[in-house]
């Protein structure tokens, strides 16, 4: 009797551990927020998407309103085409703008939507025309260093 009780507790512990590992894997893979709500797809083109990945959140006013579905490189315009699936419960004006933002200093990147003032709303297949690319930290640092180096050369030439 004692052996069966011990086996039962070990089995429950193993099942709980497997459930915890599954939960962590879904969290890390950004798959824990699967939604079966109706969506509509819109496309935005960016010069630089930084570290944006498929399944990244699309947020407006801090609320997740959709997910990035696909990222492609357009070899005609030399831009990244980002396809987003927005939840059909959220309607955005046609003149809305999209930015690639970062959660915190080094956090994950997401698409931020800012609604415009148009009376017509985006529908499936529309394109968001006003976009702002990701700010790449390495580019900012190199610009800062080059400007400081240029100041140093000007100061020594005088």
MDTraj code that builds the backbone (N, CA, C; nanometers):
import mdtraj as md
import numpy as np

residues = "UNK UNK UNK UNK UNK UNK UNK UNK UNK UNK UNK UNK UNK UNK UNK UNK UNK UNK UNK UNK UNK UNK UNK UNK UNK UNK UNK UNK UNK UNK UNK UNK UNK UNK UNK UNK UNK UNK UNK UNK UNK UNK UNK UNK UNK UNK UNK UNK UNK UNK UNK UNK UNK UNK UNK UNK UNK UNK UNK UNK UNK UNK UNK UNK UNK UNK UNK UNK UNK UNK UNK UNK UNK UNK UNK UNK UNK UNK UNK UNK UNK UNK UNK UNK UNK UNK UNK UNK UNK UNK UNK UNK UNK UNK UNK UNK UNK UNK UNK UNK UNK UNK UNK UNK UNK UNK UNK UNK UNK UNK UNK UNK UNK UNK UNK UNK UNK UNK UNK UNK UNK UNK UNK UNK UNK UNK UNK UNK UNK UNK UNK UNK UNK UNK UNK UNK UNK UNK UNK UNK UNK UNK UNK UNK UNK UNK UNK UNK UNK UNK UNK UNK UNK UNK UNK UNK UNK UNK".split()
xyz = np.array([
    [0.0827, -0.1199, 0.0000],
    [0.0000, 0.0000, 0.0000],
    [0.0866, 0.1254, 0.0000],
    [0.1936, 0.1240, 0.0784],
    [0.2819, 0.2399, 0.0876],
    [0.3502, 0.2661, -0.0460],
    [0.3883, 0.1616, -0.1200],
    [0.4575, 0.1761, -0.2484],
    [0.3645, 0.2394, -0.3515],
    [0.2370, 0.2018, -0.3540],
    [0.1423, 0.2584, -0.4498],
    [0.1180, 0.4068, -0.4220],
    [0.1115, 0.4440, -0.2973],
    [0.0924, 0.5837, -0.2603],
    [0.2122, 0.6673, -0.3047],
    [0.3310, 0.6159, -0.2847],
    [0.4513, 0.6856, -0.3273],
    [0.4558, 0.6989, -0.4797],
    [0.4195, 0.5936, -0.5507],
    [0.4167, 0.5981, -0.6970],
    [0.3160, 0.7021, -0.7468],
    [0.2037, 0.7122, -0.6800],
    [0.1015, 0.8098, -0.7188],
    [0.1558, 0.9528, -0.7028],
    [0.2212, 0.9802, -0.5902],
    [0.2760, 1.1140, -0.5673],
    [0.3875, 1.1478, -0.6669],
    [0.4716, 1.0520, -0.6977],
    [0.5776, 1.0742, -0.7965],
    [0.5166, 1.1019, -0.9337],
    [0.4140, 1.0264, -0.9694],
    [0.3454, 1.0474, -1.0974],
    [0.2829, 1.1859, -1.1062],
    [0.2166, 1.2304, -0.9976],
    [0.1575, 1.3651, -0.9961],
    [0.2650, 1.4731, -1.0090],
    [0.3791, 1.4513, -0.9416],
    [0.4885, 1.5476, -0.9491],
    [0.5434, 1.5568, -1.0916],
    [0.5568, 1.4428, -1.1591],
    [0.6067, 1.4415, -1.2968],
    [0.5083, 1.5118, -1.3900],
    [0.3784, 1.4882, -1.3750],
    [0.2769, 1.5542, -1.4580],
    [0.2786, 1.7055, -1.4336],
    [0.2906, 1.7483, -1.3077],
    [0.2970, 1.8916, -1.2779],
    [0.4222, 1.9541, -1.3392],
    [0.5349, 1.8848, -1.3339],
    [0.6589, 1.9349, -1.3955],
    [0.6458, 1.9470, -1.5462],
    [0.5826, 1.8485, -1.6114],
    [0.5635, 1.8541, -1.7560],
    [0.4706, 1.9700, -1.7934],
    [0.3670, 1.9935, -1.7133],
    [0.2766, 2.1062, -1.7397],
    [0.3493, 2.2389, -1.7244],
    [0.4371, 2.2501, -1.6257],
    [0.5139, 2.3735, -1.6056],
    [0.6088, 2.3977, -1.7226],
    [0.6737, 2.2926, -1.7714],
    [0.7642, 2.3071, -1.8863],
    [0.6859, 2.3464, -2.0109],
    [0.5686, 2.2889, -2.0330],
    [0.4843, 2.3262, -2.1467],
    [0.4421, 2.4728, -2.1371],
    [0.4042, 2.5168, -2.0179],
    [0.3658, 2.6565, -1.9972],
    [0.4814, 2.7504, -2.0291],
    [0.6010, 2.7190, -1.9808],
    [0.7182, 2.8038, -2.0072],
    [0.7536, 2.8050, -2.1556],
    [0.7424, 2.6904, -2.2215],
    [0.7732, 2.6846, -2.3649],
    [0.6766, 2.7709, -2.4440],
    [0.5493, 2.7696, -2.4079],
    [0.4507, 2.8532, -2.4774],
    [0.4755, 3.0011, -2.4497],
    [0.5156, 3.0356, -2.3282],
    [0.5456, 3.1753, -2.2950],
    [0.6664, 3.2252, -2.3732],
    [0.7725, 3.1461, -2.3768],
    [0.8940, 3.1857, -2.4474],
    [0.8675, 3.1973, -2.5968],
    [0.7873, 3.1072, -2.6514],
    [0.7563, 3.1093, -2.7939],
    [0.6488, 3.2089, -2.8303],
    [0.6009, 3.2878, -2.7351],
    [0.4978, 3.3891, -2.7584],
    [0.3711, 3.3263, -2.8143],
    [0.3414, 3.2040, -2.7724],
    [0.2254, 3.1333, -2.8231],
    [0.1162, 3.1205, -2.7169],
    [0.1368, 3.1747, -2.6000],
    [0.0417, 3.1555, -2.4916],
    [-0.0838, 3.2379, -2.5101],
    [-0.0810, 3.3324, -2.6010],
    [-0.1977, 3.4176, -2.6193],
    [-0.2691, 3.3849, -2.7493],
    [-0.2827, 3.2563, -2.7776],
    [-0.3541, 3.2171, -2.8984],
    [-0.4985, 3.2641, -2.8888],
    [-0.5465, 3.3190, -2.9977],
    [-0.6817, 3.3708, -2.9995],
    [-0.7532, 3.3167, -3.1221],
    [-0.8781, 3.2809, -3.1046],
    [-0.9560, 3.2295, -3.2159],
    [-1.0617, 3.3297, -3.2595],
    [-1.0432, 3.4584, -3.2223],
    [-1.1343, 3.5640, -3.2645],
    [-1.1133, 3.5932, -3.4125],
    [-1.2155, 3.6502, -3.4757],
    [-1.2053, 3.6882, -3.6165],
    [-1.1053, 3.8029, -3.6304],
    [-1.0260, 3.8002, -3.7374],
    [-0.9245, 3.9022, -3.7605],
    [-0.9332, 3.9523, -3.9039],
    [-0.8654, 4.0636, -3.9286],
    [-0.8492, 4.1132, -4.0649],
    [-0.7049, 4.1557, -4.0830],
    [-0.6518, 4.1318, -4.2026],
    [-0.5108, 4.1567, -4.2281],
    [-0.4848, 4.2907, -4.2943],
    [-0.3843, 4.3602, -4.2467],
    [-0.3374, 4.4840, -4.3087],
    [-0.1855, 4.4742, -4.3235],
    [-0.1314, 4.5522, -4.4166],
    [0.0122, 4.5486, -4.4460],
    [0.0717, 4.6865, -4.4223],
    [0.1916, 4.6893, -4.3679],
    [0.2673, 4.8140, -4.3518],
    [0.4086, 4.7874, -4.4007],
    [0.4688, 4.8870, -4.4663],
    [0.6056, 4.8735, -4.5174],
    [0.6993, 4.9618, -4.4345],
    [0.8128, 4.9025, -4.3968],
    [0.9106, 4.9715, -4.3138],
    [1.0479, 4.9647, -4.3800],
    [1.1289, 5.0702, -4.3610],
    [1.2666, 5.0690, -4.4106],
    [1.3537, 4.9762, -4.3269],
    [1.3270, 4.9682, -4.1961],
    [1.4065, 4.8848, -4.1066],
    [1.3149, 4.8330, -3.9968],
    [1.3080, 4.7005, -3.9819],
    [1.2204, 4.6435, -3.8786],
    [1.2965, 4.6051, -3.7531],
    [1.4284, 4.6233, -3.7523],
    [1.5064, 4.5887, -3.6335],
    [1.4931, 4.4412, -3.6011],
    [1.4548, 4.4081, -3.4800],
    [1.4405, 4.2697, -3.4369],
    [1.2967, 4.2225, -3.4305],
    [1.2074, 4.2854, -3.5059],
    [1.0659, 4.2446, -3.5055],
    [1.0533, 4.1029, -3.5586],
    [0.9684, 4.0235, -3.4951],
    [0.9507, 3.8838, -3.5337],
    [0.8028, 3.8523, -3.5543],
    [0.7736, 3.7498, -3.6334],
    [0.6341, 3.7058, -3.6432],
    [0.5800, 3.6696, -3.5048],
    [0.4518, 3.6899, -3.4843],
    [0.3792, 3.6687, -3.3580],
    [0.4046, 3.7807, -3.2578],
    [0.4806, 3.8847, -3.2966],
    [0.5005, 3.9994, -3.2073],
    [0.3669, 4.0712, -3.1911],
    [0.3424, 4.1316, -3.0775],
    [0.2146, 4.1991, -3.0569],
    [0.2027, 4.3275, -3.1390],
    [0.0794, 4.3592, -3.1734],
    [0.0437, 4.4886, -3.2313],
    [-0.0382, 4.5580, -3.1239],
    [0.0087, 4.6759, -3.0785],
    [-0.0560, 4.7438, -2.9662],
    [-0.1036, 4.8822, -3.0069],
    [-0.2115, 4.9240, -2.9433],
    [-0.2585, 5.0612, -2.9543],
    [-0.2976, 5.1051, -2.8142],
    [-0.2423, 5.2152, -2.7694],
    [-0.2645, 5.2677, -2.6343],
    [-0.2286, 5.1637, -2.5281],
    [-0.1290, 5.0790, -2.5580],
    [-0.0833, 4.9785, -2.4635],
    [-0.1635, 4.8506, -2.4624],
    [-0.2698, 4.8428, -2.5424],
    [-0.3565, 4.7245, -2.5472],
    [-0.3212, 4.6423, -2.6709],
    [-0.3066, 4.5116, -2.6549],
    [-0.2781, 4.4246, -2.7687],
    [-0.4039, 4.4134, -2.8537],
    [-0.3935, 4.4579, -2.9797],
    [-0.5082, 4.4568, -3.0712],
    [-0.4865, 4.3611, -3.1872],
    [-0.3717, 4.2963, -3.1905],
    [-0.3436, 4.2023, -3.2982],
    [-0.2035, 4.1453, -3.2850],
    [-0.1616, 4.0735, -3.3903],
    [-0.0295, 4.0096, -3.3943],
    [0.0309, 4.0253, -3.5329],
    [0.1644, 4.0270, -3.5373],
    [0.2354, 4.0259, -3.6653],
    [0.2252, 3.8843, -3.7203],
    [0.1753, 3.8738, -3.8428],
    [0.1587, 3.7414, -3.9018],
    [0.2780, 3.7010, -3.9875],
    [0.3270, 3.7944, -4.0698],
    [0.4301, 3.7592, -4.1666],
    [0.5190, 3.8801, -4.1921],
    [0.6467, 3.8539, -4.2184],
    [0.7415, 3.9594, -4.2546],
    [0.8125, 3.9138, -4.3813],
    [0.8051, 3.9949, -4.4855],
    [0.8696, 3.9639, -4.6134],
    [0.9553, 4.0817, -4.6574],
    [1.0543, 4.0536, -4.7415],
    [1.1347, 4.1588, -4.8016],
    [1.0852, 4.1811, -4.9436],
    [1.0491, 4.3060, -4.9749],
    [1.0032, 4.3410, -5.1083],
    [1.1245, 4.3875, -5.1886],
    [1.1646, 4.3081, -5.2889],
    [1.2854, 4.3416, -5.3644],
    [1.2625, 4.4491, -5.4699],
    [1.1418, 4.4989, -5.4821],
    [1.1155, 4.6109, -5.5736],
    [1.1289, 4.7459, -5.5013],
    [1.0753, 4.7541, -5.3808],
    [1.0847, 4.8788, -5.3036],
    [1.1983, 4.8746, -5.2013],
    [1.2599, 4.7565, -5.1838],
    [1.3671, 4.7352, -5.0870],
    [1.3234, 4.7722, -4.9458],
    [1.2022, 4.7324, -4.9123],
    [1.1477, 4.7540, -4.7782],
    [1.0943, 4.6218, -4.7244],
    [1.0745, 4.6180, -4.5948],
    [1.0137, 4.5019, -4.5306],
    [0.8628, 4.5221, -4.5278],
    [0.7897, 4.4236, -4.5773],
    [0.6434, 4.4271, -4.5746],
    [0.5971, 4.3435, -4.4558],
    [0.5313, 4.4086, -4.3613],
    [0.4863, 4.3428, -4.2388],
    [0.3346, 4.3251, -4.2468],
    [0.2900, 4.2001, -4.2453],
    [0.1466, 4.1703, -4.2473],
    [0.0999, 4.1503, -4.1035],
    [-0.0026, 4.2250, -4.0650],
    [-0.0555, 4.2178, -3.9287],
    [-0.2002, 4.1696, -3.9323],
    [-0.2347, 4.0857, -3.8382],
    [-0.3726, 4.0414, -3.8212],
    [-0.4300, 4.1155, -3.7015],
    [-0.5246, 4.2054, -3.7285],
    [-0.5889, 4.2833, -3.6225],
    [-0.7211, 4.2186, -3.5859],
    [-0.7544, 4.2202, -3.4576],
    [-0.8812, 4.1629, -3.4128],
    [-0.9957, 4.2455, -3.4682],
    [-1.0973, 4.1776, -3.5183],
    [-1.2063, 4.2486, -3.5864],
    [-1.2873, 4.3367, -3.4923],
    [-1.2743, 4.3184, -3.3635],
    [-1.3435, 4.4038, -3.2677],
    [-1.2837, 4.5437, -3.2595],
    [-1.1625, 4.5606, -3.3115],
    [-1.0955, 4.6897, -3.3080],
    [-1.0895, 4.7473, -3.4492],
    [-1.1486, 4.8633, -3.4679],
    [-1.1499, 4.9308, -3.5978],
    [-1.0576, 5.0518, -3.5907],
    [-0.9755, 5.0695, -3.6944],
    [-0.8830, 5.1818, -3.7015],
    [-0.9098, 5.2616, -3.8288],
    [-0.8988, 5.3941, -3.8210],
    [-0.9172, 5.4770, -3.9401],
    [-0.8118, 5.4460, -4.0466],
    [-0.8459, 5.4723, -4.1722],
    [-0.7548, 5.4438, -4.2840],
    [-0.6243, 5.5222, -4.2754],
    [-0.6247, 5.6391, -4.2125],
    [-0.5023, 5.7189, -4.2051],
    [-0.4238, 5.6942, -4.0759],
    [-0.4418, 5.5772, -4.0155],
    [-0.3649, 5.5416, -3.8959],
    [-0.2184, 5.5237, -3.9326],
    [-0.1312, 5.5366, -3.8323],
    [0.0120, 5.5196, -3.8561],
    [0.0644, 5.4033, -3.7718],
    [0.1753, 5.3446, -3.8173],
    [0.2358, 5.2304, -3.7487],
    [0.3822, 5.2611, -3.7213],
    [0.4281, 5.2260, -3.6004],
    [0.5684, 5.2426, -3.5610],
    [0.6171, 5.1117, -3.5029],
    [0.7457, 5.0880, -3.5174],
    [0.8063, 4.9738, -3.4490],
    [0.8700, 5.0273, -3.3222],
    [0.8218, 4.9789, -3.2083],
    [0.8652, 5.0264, -3.0776],
    [0.9289, 4.9121, -2.9990],
    [0.9939, 4.9470, -2.8890],
    [1.0592, 4.8480, -2.8043],
    [1.0038, 4.8581, -2.6632],
    [0.9756, 4.7436, -2.6030],
    [0.9333, 4.7391, -2.4633],
    [1.0562, 4.7564, -2.3757],
    [1.0677, 4.8698, -2.3108],
    [1.1841, 4.8954, -2.2279],
    [1.3064, 4.9267, -2.3123],
    [1.4237, 4.9268, -2.2494],
    [1.5464, 4.9629, -2.3194],
    [1.5919, 4.8538, -2.4152],
    [1.5902, 4.7310, -2.3707],
    [1.6354, 4.6193, -2.4544],
    [1.5298, 4.5099, -2.4666],
    [1.4025, 4.5451, -2.4518],
    [1.2963, 4.4462, -2.4551],
    [1.2561, 4.4046, -2.5957],
    [1.1480, 4.3289, -2.6031],
    [1.0998, 4.2815, -2.7328],
    [1.0418, 4.3967, -2.8136],
    [1.0436, 4.3825, -2.9432],
    [0.9886, 4.4849, -3.0297],
    [0.8457, 4.4490, -3.0673],
    [0.7651, 4.5531, -3.0870],
    [0.6259, 4.5350, -3.1252],
    [0.5858, 4.6487, -3.2178],
    [0.4700, 4.6333, -3.2811],
    [0.4179, 4.7375, -3.3692],
    [0.3173, 4.8198, -3.2898],
    [0.3354, 4.9508, -3.2894],
    [0.2427, 5.0417, -3.2238],
    [0.1562, 5.1111, -3.3281],
    [0.0257, 5.1046, -3.3111],
    [-0.0677, 5.1708, -3.4028],
    [-0.1215, 5.2975, -3.3382],
    [-0.1196, 5.4059, -3.4143],
    [-0.1794, 5.5307, -3.3681],
    [-0.2941, 5.5644, -3.4621],
    [-0.4146, 5.5735, -3.4094],
    [-0.5302, 5.6000, -3.4961],
    [-0.5252, 5.7404, -3.5549],
    [-0.5744, 5.7514, -3.6752],
    [-0.5838, 5.8808, -3.7431],
    [-0.7212, 5.9416, -3.7222],
    [-0.7626, 6.0263, -3.8151],
    [-0.8902, 6.0948, -3.8019],
    [-0.9870, 6.0685, -3.9150],
    [-0.9537, 5.9767, -4.0050],
    [-1.0394, 5.9473, -4.1194],
    [-1.1708, 5.8851, -4.0727],
    [-1.2766, 5.9083, -4.1487],
    [-1.4066, 5.8501, -4.1133],
    [-1.4193, 5.7068, -4.1638],
    [-1.3389, 5.6696, -4.2638],
    [-1.3405, 5.5318, -4.3147],
    [-1.2386, 5.4488, -4.2388],
    [-1.2732, 5.3232, -4.2117],
    [-1.1854, 5.2351, -4.1355],
    [-1.1058, 5.1425, -4.2266],
    [-0.9948, 5.0919, -4.1721],
    [-0.9159, 4.9917, -4.2435],
    [-0.9985, 4.8650, -4.2604],
    [-0.9833, 4.8002, -4.3741],
    [-1.0484, 4.6716, -4.3999],
    [-0.9411, 4.5721, -4.4423],
    [-0.9788, 4.4463, -4.4536],
    [-0.8838, 4.3415, -4.4904],
    [-0.8154, 4.3753, -4.6219],
    [-0.6835, 4.3640, -4.6233],
    [-0.6052, 4.3895, -4.7431],
    [-0.5557, 4.5316, -4.7578],
    [-0.5978, 4.6233, -4.6711],
    [-0.5527, 4.7629, -4.6796],
    [-0.4054, 4.7738, -4.6409],
    [-0.3478, 4.8881, -4.6781],
    [-0.2078, 4.9159, -4.6466],
    [-0.1999, 5.0410, -4.5604],
    [-0.1232, 5.0324, -4.4520],
    [-0.0972, 5.1488, -4.3684],
    [0.0181, 5.2243, -4.4329],
    [-0.0073, 5.3472, -4.4733],
    [0.0911, 5.4225, -4.5519],
    [0.1926, 5.4968, -4.4651],
    [0.1513, 5.5464, -4.3506],
    [0.2428, 5.6220, -4.2636],
    [0.3082, 5.5276, -4.1636],
    [0.4382, 5.5074, -4.1806],
    [0.5115, 5.4167, -4.0928],
    [0.6392, 5.4826, -4.0429],
    [0.6868, 5.4343, -3.9300],
    [0.8146, 5.4788, -3.8747],
    [0.8940, 5.3546, -3.8382],
    [1.0141, 5.3449, -3.8919],
    [1.0972, 5.2265, -3.8727],
    [1.1492, 5.2169, -3.7300],
    [1.2068, 5.1021, -3.7010],
    [1.2645, 5.0766, -3.5691],
    [1.3879, 5.1630, -3.5486],
    [1.4079, 5.2046, -3.4257],
    [1.5301, 5.2768, -3.3888],
    [1.6310, 5.1717, -3.3451],
    [1.7409, 5.1629, -3.4190],
    [1.8426, 5.0619, -3.3906],
    [1.9473, 5.1245, -3.2992],
    [1.9645, 5.0657, -3.1825],
    [2.0538, 5.1204, -3.0806],
    [2.1982, 5.1342, -3.1315],
    [2.2434, 5.0371, -3.2098],
    [2.3803, 5.0423, -3.2621],
    [2.4002, 5.1646, -3.3521],
    [2.2983, 5.1987, -3.4335],
    [2.3080, 5.3161, -3.5207],
    [2.3164, 5.4444, -3.4385],
    [2.2384, 5.4534, -3.3330],
    [2.2428, 5.5721, -3.2481],
    [2.3800, 5.5885, -3.1823],
    [2.4354, 5.4794, -3.1348],
    [2.5662, 5.4852, -3.0701],
    [2.6730, 5.5264, -3.1708],
    [2.6692, 5.4694, -3.2912],
    [2.7712, 5.5042, -3.3905],
    [2.7570, 5.6503, -3.4341],
    [2.6352, 5.7014, -3.4463],
    [2.6171, 5.8425, -3.4803],
    [2.6740, 5.9324, -3.3702],
    [2.6506, 5.8951, -3.2460],
    [2.7025, 5.9720, -3.1340],
    [2.8556, 5.9730, -3.1356],
    [2.9155, 5.8558, -3.1571],
    [3.0614, 5.8465, -3.1583],
    [3.1215, 5.9256, -3.2741],
    [3.0597, 5.9185, -3.3926],
    [3.1113, 5.9934, -3.5069],
    [3.0994, 6.1440, -3.4844],
    [2.9905, 6.1887, -3.4223],
    [2.9763, 6.3322, -3.3968],
    [3.0793, 6.3788, -3.2940],
    [3.1075, 6.2971, -3.1928],
    [3.2097, 6.3326, -3.0941],
    [3.3491, 6.3343, -3.1578],
    [3.3742, 6.2403, -3.2479],
    [3.5034, 6.2367, -3.3159],
    [3.5200, 6.3596, -3.4051],
    [3.4109, 6.3992, -3.4707],
    [3.4178, 6.5177, -3.5565],
    [3.4416, 6.6430, -3.4730],
    [3.3800, 6.6522, -3.3558],
    [3.4021, 6.7670, -3.2671],
    [3.5470, 6.7716, -3.2213],
    [3.6039, 6.6571, -3.1937],
    [3.7427, 6.6504, -3.1487],
    [3.8396, 6.6962, -3.2565],
    [3.8125, 6.6614, -3.3820],
    [3.8987, 6.7042, -3.4929],
    [3.8896, 6.8545, -3.5147],
    [3.7694, 6.9091, -3.5023],
    [3.7517, 7.0531, -3.5203],
    [3.8234, 7.1298, -3.4089],
    [3.8168, 7.0779, -3.2881],
    [3.8813, 7.1449, -3.1733],
    [4.0328, 7.1434, -3.1844],
    [4.0909, 7.0348, -3.2379],
    [4.2368, 7.0263, -3.2483],
    [4.2898, 7.1054, -3.3691],
    [4.2050, 7.1328, -3.4674],
    [4.2476, 7.2068, -3.5868],
    [4.2571, 7.3565, -3.5582],
    [4.1962, 7.4059, -3.4533],
    [4.1954, 7.5504, -3.4242],
    [4.3204, 7.5977, -3.3640],
])
top = md.Topology()
chain = top.add_chain()
for i, resn in enumerate(residues, 1):
    res = top.add_residue(resn, chain, resSeq=i)
    for name in ("N", "CA", "C"):
        top.add_atom(name, md.element.get_by_symbol(name[0]), res)
traj = md.Trajectory(xyz[None], top)
